[in-house]
Amino acid sequence: MAKKTKTNEEPLEKQLWKTADKLRKNIDAAEYKHVVLGLIFLKYISDAFEELYDKLKAGDGEYADADPEDKDEYKAENVFFVPEKARWRHLLSQAKQPTIGKSVDEAMDAIERENASLKGVLPKVYARQNLDPTSLGELIDMIGNIALGDAKSRSADVLGHVFEYFLGEFALAEGKKGGQFYTPRSVVELLVEMLEPYQGRVYDPCCGSGGMFVQSEKFVEERKGRINDISIYGQESNQTTWRLAKMNLAIRGIDSSQVKWNNEGSFLNNAHPDLKADYILANPPFNVSDWSGELLRNDGRWKFGTPPAGNANYAWIQHFLYHLAPSGQAGFVLAKGALTSKSSGEGDIRKALIENDLIDCIVNLPAKLFLNTQIPASLWFMSRNRTNGKFRNRSGEILFIDARNLGHLINRRTKELAQDDIDQITSTYHNWRNPDGHYEDVKGFCASATKERVAELDYVLTPGRYVGLAEEEDDFDFVERFSSLKAEFESQLMEEAELNERIKENLAKIKMPNA
């Protein structure tokens, strides 16, 4: 029997990525991602259009006497209308022409004109001189084959999966800059599975490319829930990233009408000022110093203390709380330093959050999970009402989970959490939180601490202070332990380096008085 080649053993998305990356040649990944992702999106909306077009043209049953070129027919079925010169088969016929770049740009323009919700969203970057027409034609051929062998009804799933995979690969290729638009998939999955957003309003005020929303919808689908039971609200300050989010959500069939963009961001220009969300999922940028804090000293969101102008961490926490419904829950990422910081009143704000019984669980994450920083991170889970009857009454308690030893390297600089890791953390939290759960402290991994115990430790929320050291085993792996400590030490050095850099930047902003 013939041996399978390595290529044949690889998933479709990996084969496609290798081909697309090969065609990139000398184009920077940050620019090239818009070329590729824009084409995948175009293929998706064209497939969806063609499927309905064929039904309308056949005129059977409910489609009797329908006009396949009537835009209202597509609007009624929540399908984007694609003008003839923008349809994939037309572009495929032009793929070998030297003017293919101009043809694709014109197709994007035509689609935006016919679909108001896509206005200003689609990339028009295909006629640029640094994009070789031959390579672009090959890319169109490659993407044209994505859904071959699949029913058109499955095309959206296939293309959606490829779009998400490519987002992650481009983020890895961009490194530090990639983290500005992409939260690692395993972190998003962990946040969503911890909170279980079955129904209600889901909010992310710094939504990047929309991964939190996509995963929330997936969670509902996988548990046979109803997609219409959740609605999404988001905001993004980077217009290029917002465009990626709009395409990412549209390709999954998710309504993104409440995902807003303005360049001032959620602090200065809150796009959803009256929203009270049932779930908040977010990965705000770490330790932001230029968040316009001086302009917001008396803002109504600061119920638990005014956050320092030089660091937005506690401004984000209070922004989340401000937007939580009376029984709402929040799960978000923060730099690990927020667990212990006492500078500029942060310790007092943290104490107020603890005393007001708002913190449900803290998870210490492994190093190297994030692409844009080596600063150690943690997850915070907060709840407006921990006695609401939906779960066990956890008032006066906080669960601490130390997951630093979980995860595995996917390259020299980056780790990810395996599904087993996610399940271990999630089941620990759910067993602690749920009325029928069977929770026990595990030395070195998890501990449930009273509010009084946290007060004894000066309101520090570092899980390691509470979970203690793991029981030593006979088969202690020195190499593994050394590697773990080395990674942690490197992360601490990186954190100190970034802190020093921020100090230098802030000092440079201070104007010296005239002599």
MIVO-981371 format. One line per 3 residues: number of its first residue (from 1); their letters; for each residue x, y, z of C-alpha. Coordinates in nm, 2 decimals, padded with zeros to 4 digits, always signed. Example, Ala and Ser with C-alpha at 12.3 -4.5 7.8 and 13.67 -1.06 7.14 Angstrom:
// residues 2
1> AS> +01.23:-00.45:+00.78  +01.37:-00.11:+00.71
// end
This chain:
// residues 515
1> MAK> +00.00:+00.00:+00.00  +00.13:+00.34:-00.10  +00.26:+00.55:+00.19
4> KTK> +00.08:+00.88:+00.25  +00.29:+01.18:+00.18  +00.34:+01.44:+00.44
7> TNE> +00.13:+01.69:+00.24  -00.16:+01.44:+00.22  -00.15:+01.40:+00.60
10> EPL> -00.17:+01.77:+00.67  -00.51:+01.94:+00.72  -00.64:+02.15:+00.44
13> EKQ> -00.58:+02.48:+00.61  -00.21:+02.40:+00.67  -00.16:+02.31:+00.30
16> LWK> -00.34:+02.63:+00.20  -00.13:+02.84:+00.44  +00.20:+02.70:+00.30
19> TAD> +00.09:+02.78:-00.06  -00.04:+03.13:+00.04  +00.28:+03.20:+00.23
22> KLR> +00.50:+03.09:-00.06  +00.31:+03.33:-00.29  +00.38:+03.62:-00.04
25> KNI> +00.74:+03.66:-00.16  +00.87:+04.00:-00.05  +00.54:+04.14:+00.09
28> DAA> +00.53:+04.20:+00.47  +00.29:+03.98:+00.65  +00.10:+04.28:+00.80
31> EYK> +00.01:+04.39:+00.45  -00.03:+04.05:+00.29  -00.30:+03.94:+00.54
34> HVV> -00.54:+04.18:+00.40  -00.48:+04.05:+00.05  -00.55:+03.69:+00.15
37> LGL> -00.82:+03.74:+00.40  -01.01:+03.98:+00.17  -01.01:+03.71:-00.10
40> IFL> -01.13:+03.44:+00.14  -01.41:+03.67:+00.24  -01.50:+03.74:-00.13
43> KYI> -01.51:+03.37:-00.20  -01.75:+03.32:+00.10  -02.00:+03.59:+00.00
46> SDA> -01.98:+03.48:-00.36  -02.05:+03.11:-00.27  -02.35:+03.22:-00.05
49> FEE> -02.48:+03.44:-00.33  -02.44:+03.17:-00.60  -02.63:+02.92:-00.39
52> LYD> -02.93:+03.14:-00.35  -02.90:+03.27:-00.71  -02.93:+02.91:-00.84
55> KLK> -03.25:+02.86:-00.63  -03.40:+03.18:-00.75  -03.32:+03.10:-01.11
58> AGD> -03.47:+02.75:-01.08  -03.79:+02.92:-00.95  -03.91:+02.61:-00.75
61> GEY> -04.16:+02.63:-00.46  -04.13:+02.95:-00.26  -03.89:+03.09:-00.52
64> ADA> -04.15:+03.07:-00.81  -04.14:+03.38:-01.03  -03.84:+03.52:-00.83
67> DPE> -03.59:+03.75:-01.00  -03.23:+03.62:-00.94  -03.10:+03.98:-01.00
70> DKD> -03.33:+04.14:-00.75  -03.13:+04.27:-00.44  -03.43:+04.25:-00.21
73> EYK> -03.45:+03.87:-00.26  -03.10:+03.84:-00.11  -03.17:+04.09:+00.17
76> AEN> -03.47:+03.88:+00.28  -03.24:+03.58:+00.33  -02.95:+03.77:+00.49
79> VFF> -02.73:+03.71:+00.20  -02.49:+03.98:+00.06  -02.58:+04.08:-00.30
82> VPE> -02.28:+04.03:-00.53  -02.28:+04.22:-00.86  -02.18:+04.02:-01.17
85> KAR> -01.83:+04.16:-01.21  -01.76:+04.08:-00.85  -01.87:+03.71:-00.86
88> WRH> -01.60:+03.46:-00.81  -01.64:+03.29:-01.14  -01.58:+03.62:-01.32
91> LLS> -01.27:+03.69:-01.12  -01.15:+03.33:-01.19  -01.19:+03.39:-01.56
94> QAK> -00.97:+03.70:-01.52  -00.71:+03.54:-01.29  -00.44:+03.51:-01.56
97> QPT> -00.47:+03.87:-01.69  -00.21:+04.13:-01.59  -00.50:+04.36:-01.48
100> IGK> -00.64:+04.11:-01.22  -00.54:+04.34:-00.93  -00.76:+04.62:-01.07
103> SVD> -01.04:+04.37:-01.13  -01.04:+04.26:-00.77  -01.03:+04.62:-00.64
106> EAM> -01.33:+04.71:-00.86  -01.51:+04.40:-00.73  -01.46:+04.51:-00.37
109> DAI> -01.59:+04.86:-00.45  -01.89:+04.72:-00.63  -01.98:+04.49:-00.33
112> ERE> -01.96:+04.78:-00.09  -02.19:+04.99:-00.31  -02.45:+04.72:-00.30
115> NAS> -02.43:+04.63:+00.07  -02.44:+04.92:+00.31  -02.32:+04.71:+00.61
118> LKG> -01.99:+04.65:+00.42  -01.92:+05.01:+00.34  -01.56:+05.09:+00.43
121> VLP> -01.48:+04.74:+00.53  -01.33:+04.56:+00.23  -00.96:+04.59:+00.13
124> KVY> -00.87:+04.75:-00.20  -00.50:+04.66:-00.21  -00.48:+04.43:-00.51
127> ARQ> -00.35:+04.67:-00.78  -00.05:+04.78:-00.58  +00.29:+04.74:-00.76
130> NLD> +00.44:+04.52:-00.49  +00.17:+04.25:-00.56  +00.27:+04.04:-00.86
133> PTS> -00.03:+03.98:-01.08  +00.08:+03.62:-01.15  +00.10:+03.54:-00.78
136> LGE> -00.24:+03.71:-00.72  -00.39:+03.49:-01.00  -00.24:+03.17:-00.84
139> LID> -00.38:+03.28:-00.50  -00.73:+03.32:-00.65  -00.70:+02.97:-00.80
142> MIG> -00.59:+02.83:-00.46  -00.88:+02.99:-00.27  -01.12:+02.89:-00.55
145> NIA> -01.04:+02.53:-00.46  -01.11:+02.56:-00.09  -01.46:+02.43:-00.08
148> LGD> -01.43:+02.18:-00.37  -01.57:+01.85:-00.27  -01.80:+02.01:-00.01
151> AKS> -02.16:+02.10:-00.06  -02.21:+02.47:-00.10  -02.41:+02.47:+00.23
154> RSA> -02.09:+02.37:+00.40  -01.88:+02.63:+00.22  -01.92:+02.89:+00.49
157> DVL> -01.80:+02.64:+00.76  -01.49:+02.55:+00.55  -01.41:+02.91:+00.46
160> GHV> -01.48:+03.04:+00.81  -01.24:+02.78:+00.96  -00.97:+02.87:+00.70
163> FEY> -01.02:+03.24:+00.77  -00.97:+03.19:+01.15  -00.67:+02.97:+01.09
166> FLG> -00.51:+03.23:+00.86  -00.58:+03.50:+01.12  -00.38:+03.30:+01.37
169> EFA> -00.09:+03.22:+01.13  -00.06:+03.59:+01.02  -00.06:+03.69:+01.39
172> LAE> +00.23:+03.45:+01.45  +00.41:+03.58:+01.13  +00.38:+03.94:+01.25
175> GKK> +00.49:+03.85:+01.60  +00.45:+04.14:+01.85  +00.23:+04.34:+01.61
178> GGQ> +00.01:+04.04:+01.55  -00.10:+04.04:+01.91  -00.27:+04.38:+01.85
181> FYT> -00.55:+04.22:+01.65  -00.55:+03.86:+01.76  -00.60:+03.68:+02.10
184> PRS> -00.46:+03.33:+02.09  -00.73:+03.07:+02.02  -00.66:+02.87:+02.33
187> VVE> -00.70:+03.17:+02.56  -01.03:+03.27:+02.39  -01.16:+02.91:+02.42
190> LLV> -01.07:+02.91:+02.79  -01.25:+03.24:+02.86  -01.56:+03.13:+02.68
193> EML> -01.58:+02.78:+02.83  -01.53:+02.93:+03.18  -01.82:+03.17:+03.14
196> EPY> -02.05:+02.96:+02.93  -02.24:+03.24:+02.74  -02.56:+03.06:+02.66
199> QGR> -02.79:+03.36:+02.61  -02.79:+03.73:+02.65  -02.57:+04.02:+02.55
202> VYD> -02.20:+03.96:+02.50  -01.97:+04.26:+02.50  -01.60:+04.32:+02.41
205> PCC> -01.49:+04.69:+02.42  -01.15:+04.61:+02.26  -01.26:+04.34:+02.03
208> GSG> -00.97:+04.30:+01.79  -01.06:+04.07:+01.50  -01.37:+03.94:+01.68
211> GMF> -01.25:+03.61:+01.82  -01.44:+03.63:+02.14  -01.77:+03.67:+01.95
214> VQS> -01.69:+03.38:+01.71  -01.60:+03.15:+02.00  -01.92:+03.25:+02.19
217> EKF> -02.13:+03.15:+01.89  -01.94:+02.83:+01.85  -02.00:+02.75:+02.22
220> VEE> -02.38:+02.78:+02.17  -02.38:+02.58:+01.85  -02.17:+02.29:+02.00
223> RKG> -02.42:+02.26:+02.29  -02.72:+02.27:+02.06  -02.83:+02.60:+02.17
226> RIN> -03.00:+02.87:+01.97  -02.77:+03.13:+01.80  -03.04:+03.40:+01.82
229> DIS> -03.03:+03.37:+02.20  -02.71:+03.58:+02.21  -02.64:+03.92:+02.07
232> IYG> -02.30:+04.08:+02.04  -02.17:+04.43:+02.11  -01.82:+04.55:+02.04
235> QES> -01.58:+04.84:+01.99  -01.24:+04.87:+01.83  -01.02:+05.18:+01.80
238> NQT> -00.80:+05.05:+01.51  -00.99:+05.08:+01.19  -00.79:+04.81:+01.00
241> TWR> -00.85:+04.56:+01.28  -01.22:+04.66:+01.29  -01.24:+04.57:+00.92
244> LAK> -01.09:+04.23:+00.99  -01.36:+04.18:+01.27  -01.64:+04.27:+01.04
247> MNL> -01.52:+04.02:+00.78  -01.45:+03.75:+01.04  -01.80:+03.79:+01.18
250> AIR> -01.98:+03.81:+00.84  -01.81:+03.49:+00.72  -01.96:+03.31:+01.02
253> GID> -02.30:+03.46:+00.96  -02.29:+03.67:+01.28  -02.47:+04.00:+01.30
256> SSQ> -02.20:+04.27:+01.35  -02.42:+04.58:+01.33  -02.33:+04.66:+01.69
259> VKW> -01.95:+04.62:+01.65  -01.84:+04.98:+01.62  -01.53:+05.17:+01.53
262> NNE> -01.39:+05.51:+01.64  -01.03:+05.60:+01.68  -01.08:+05.74:+02.03
265> GSF> -01.15:+05.41:+02.18  -01.39:+05.29:+02.46  -01.26:+05.53:+02.73
268> LNN> -01.29:+05.86:+02.54  -01.57:+05.77:+02.31  -01.78:+05.49:+02.45
271> AHP> -01.99:+05.35:+02.16  -02.24:+05.16:+02.39  -02.28:+05.40:+02.68
274> DLK> -02.61:+05.25:+02.80  -02.53:+04.88:+02.75  -02.56:+04.64:+03.04
277> ADY> -02.41:+04.32:+02.93  -02.48:+03.96:+03.05  -02.12:+03.86:+02.96
280> ILA> -01.81:+04.05:+02.90  -01.51:+03.88:+02.73  -01.20:+04.09:+02.67
283> NPP> -00.82:+04.10:+02.62  -00.74:+04.47:+02.67  -00.38:+04.59:+02.58
286> FNV> -00.15:+04.54:+02.88  -00.03:+04.83:+03.10  -00.14:+05.11:+02.86
289> SDW> +00.01:+05.44:+02.97  -00.15:+05.68:+02.71  -00.51:+05.61:+02.77
292> SGE> -00.61:+05.97:+02.83  -00.66:+05.91:+03.20  -00.59:+06.28:+03.29
295> LLR> -00.90:+06.38:+03.09  -01.12:+06.13:+03.27  -01.04:+06.20:+03.64
298> NDG> -01.40:+06.25:+03.73  -01.56:+05.99:+03.51  -01.87:+05.82:+03.64
301> RWK> -01.72:+05.47:+03.57  -01.47:+05.49:+03.85  -01.70:+05.36:+04.13
304> FGT> -01.42:+05.20:+04.32  -01.14:+05.46:+04.29  -00.98:+05.67:+04.02
307> PPA> -00.73:+05.47:+03.82  -00.38:+05.61:+03.77  -00.33:+05.81:+03.45
310> GNA> -00.02:+05.61:+03.37  -00.18:+05.27:+03.36  -00.52:+05.16:+03.22
313> NYA> -00.55:+04.82:+03.39  -00.78:+04.93:+03.66  -00.97:+05.16:+03.43
316> WIQ> -01.05:+04.86:+03.21  -01.17:+04.66:+03.52  -01.41:+04.94:+03.62
319> HFL> -01.52:+04.99:+03.26  -01.62:+04.62:+03.25  -01.80:+04.65:+03.58
322> YHL> -01.99:+04.96:+03.47  -02.13:+04.77:+03.17  -02.22:+04.45:+03.36
325> APS> -02.59:+04.37:+03.41  -02.71:+04.31:+03.77  -02.63:+03.94:+03.73
328> GQA> -02.37:+03.98:+03.46  -02.03:+03.80:+03.45  -01.70:+03.91:+03.31
331> GFV> -01.38:+03.72:+03.21  -01.08:+03.91:+03.09  -00.70:+03.91:+03.05
334> LAK> -00.47:+04.14:+03.25  -00.10:+04.18:+03.30  +00.00:+03.98:+03.61
337> GAL> +00.13:+04.29:+03.78  -00.23:+04.40:+03.84  -00.27:+04.12:+04.10
340> TSK> -00.02:+04.29:+04.33  +00.03:+04.65:+04.22  -00.01:+04.92:+04.49
343> SSG> +00.11:+05.22:+04.29  -00.11:+05.53:+04.24  -00.40:+05.39:+04.43
346> EGD> -00.43:+05.06:+04.24  -00.40:+04.86:+04.57  -00.69:+05.06:+04.72
349> IRK> -00.91:+04.99:+04.41  -00.83:+04.62:+04.43  -00.92:+04.61:+04.80
352> ALI> -01.25:+04.78:+04.72  -01.33:+04.52:+04.45  -01.25:+04.24:+04.70
355> END> -01.45:+04.39:+04.98  -01.75:+04.44:+04.75  -01.74:+04.07:+04.67
358> LID> -01.70:+04.12:+04.29  -01.41:+03.88:+04.22  -01.50:+03.52:+04.16
361> CIV> -01.18:+03.36:+04.03  -00.82:+03.44:+03.93  -00.62:+03.22:+03.70
364> NLP> -00.24:+03.25:+03.67  -00.15:+03.17:+03.30  +00.17:+03.01:+03.16
367> AKL> +00.43:+03.24:+03.01  +00.47:+03.28:+02.63  +00.10:+03.25:+02.55
370> FLN> +00.07:+03.60:+02.39  +00.23:+03.71:+02.07  +00.27:+04.08:+02.14
373> TQI> +00.43:+04.06:+02.49  +00.63:+03.84:+02.72  +00.47:+04.00:+03.02
376> PAS> +00.31:+03.73:+03.24  -00.07:+03.74:+03.23  -00.37:+03.63:+03.44
379> LWF> -00.74:+03.58:+03.39  -00.99:+03.76:+03.61  -01.35:+03.64:+03.65
382> MSR> -01.59:+03.88:+03.81  -01.96:+03.87:+03.89  -02.20:+04.14:+03.99
385> NRT> -02.41:+03.91:+04.20  -02.26:+03.59:+04.35  -02.58:+03.50:+04.54
388> NGK> -02.82:+03.51:+04.25  -02.92:+03.15:+04.26  -02.79:+03.05:+03.92
391> FRN> -02.48:+02.91:+04.08  -02.37:+02.83:+04.44  -02.35:+03.12:+04.68
394> RSG> -01.98:+03.21:+04.66  -01.99:+03.54:+04.86  -01.68:+03.59:+05.07
397> EIL> -01.48:+03.34:+04.86  -01.24:+03.36:+04.57  -01.10:+03.06:+04.37
400> FID> -00.73:+03.08:+04.28  -00.59:+02.86:+04.00  -00.22:+02.85:+03.92
403> ARN> -00.19:+02.72:+03.57  +00.17:+02.83:+03.50  +00.29:+02.47:+03.45
406> LGH> +00.03:+02.39:+03.18  +00.06:+02.45:+02.81  +00.31:+02.34:+02.55
409> LIN> +00.55:+02.51:+02.31  +00.44:+02.54:+01.94  +00.76:+02.72:+01.85
412> RRT> +01.06:+02.86:+02.03  +00.88:+03.17:+02.15  +00.51:+03.07:+02.18
415> KEL> +00.31:+02.84:+02.40  -00.06:+02.73:+02.37  -00.30:+02.55:+02.60
418> AQD> -00.41:+02.20:+02.49  -00.78:+02.10:+02.52  -00.69:+01.89:+02.82
421> DID> -00.54:+02.20:+02.99  -00.85:+02.40:+02.91  -01.07:+02.12:+03.05
424> QIT> -00.87:+02.10:+03.37  -00.90:+02.47:+03.45  -01.26:+02.49:+03.34
427> STY> -01.38:+02.18:+03.54  -01.20:+02.31:+03.85  -01.39:+02.64:+03.83
430> HNW> -01.72:+02.48:+03.75  -01.69:+02.23:+04.03  -01.62:+02.51:+04.27
433> RNP> -01.90:+02.74:+04.13  -02.18:+02.50:+04.06  -02.42:+02.37:+04.33
436> DGH> -02.37:+02.01:+04.23  -01.99:+02.04:+04.19  -01.74:+01.83:+04.38
439> YED> -01.45:+02.07:+04.45  -01.13:+02.01:+04.65  -00.82:+02.22:+04.69
442> VKG> -00.52:+02.07:+04.51  -00.18:+02.18:+04.64  +00.02:+02.37:+04.38
445> FCA> -00.28:+02.41:+04.15  -00.60:+02.54:+04.31  -00.74:+02.68:+04.64
448> SAT> -01.05:+02.85:+04.76  -00.97:+03.13:+04.99  -01.20:+03.34:+05.21
451> KER> -01.21:+03.72:+05.19  -01.05:+03.73:+05.54  -00.76:+03.52:+05.42
454> VAE> -00.71:+03.76:+05.12  -00.72:+04.05:+05.36  -00.45:+03.89:+05.58
457> LDY> -00.22:+03.87:+05.27  -00.28:+04.25:+05.21  -00.53:+04.20:+04.93
460> VLT> -00.27:+04.04:+04.69  -00.44:+03.82:+04.43  -00.14:+03.61:+04.31
463> PGR> -00.26:+03.25:+04.30  +00.07:+03.11:+04.41  +00.03:+03.28:+04.75
466> YVG> -00.28:+03.06:+04.82  -00.23:+02.73:+04.64  +00.11:+02.66:+04.79
469> LAE> +00.36:+02.41:+04.65  +00.26:+02.09:+04.48  +00.33:+01.76:+04.66
472> EED> +00.67:+01.64:+04.54  +00.65:+01.32:+04.34  +00.91:+01.04:+04.32
475> DFD> +00.95:+01.08:+03.95  +01.04:+01.45:+03.98  +01.15:+01.58:+03.64
478> FVE> +01.45:+01.81:+03.70  +01.48:+01.91:+03.33  +01.11:+02.00:+03.30
481> RFS> +01.12:+02.20:+03.62  +01.44:+02.38:+03.52  +01.28:+02.47:+03.18
484> SLK> +00.97:+02.60:+03.35  +01.17:+02.82:+03.60  +01.39:+02.94:+03.31
487> AEF> +01.08:+03.05:+03.11  +00.94:+03.22:+03.41  +01.27:+03.40:+03.48
490> ESQ> +01.29:+03.52:+03.12  +00.93:+03.65:+03.14  +01.01:+03.84:+03.45
493> LME> +01.32:+04.00:+03.28  +01.10:+04.09:+02.98  +00.84:+04.25:+03.21
496> EAE> +01.11:+04.46:+03.38  +01.25:+04.56:+03.04  +00.91:+04.68:+02.92
499> LNE> +00.85:+04.86:+03.25  +01.19:+05.04:+03.22  +01.10:+05.13:+02.86
502> RIK> +00.76:+05.28:+02.98  +00.95:+05.48:+03.25  +01.19:+05.61:+02.98
505> ENL> +00.89:+05.71:+02.76  +00.72:+05.89:+03.04  +01.03:+06.07:+03.15
508> AKI> +01.08:+06.18:+02.79  +00.74:+06.34:+02.79  +00.82:+06.55:+03.10
511> KMP> +00.92:+06.90:+02.97  +01.22:+07.04:+03.15  +01.17:+07.40:+03.28
514> NA> +01.35:+07.68:+03.10  +01.69:+07.76:+03.24
// end
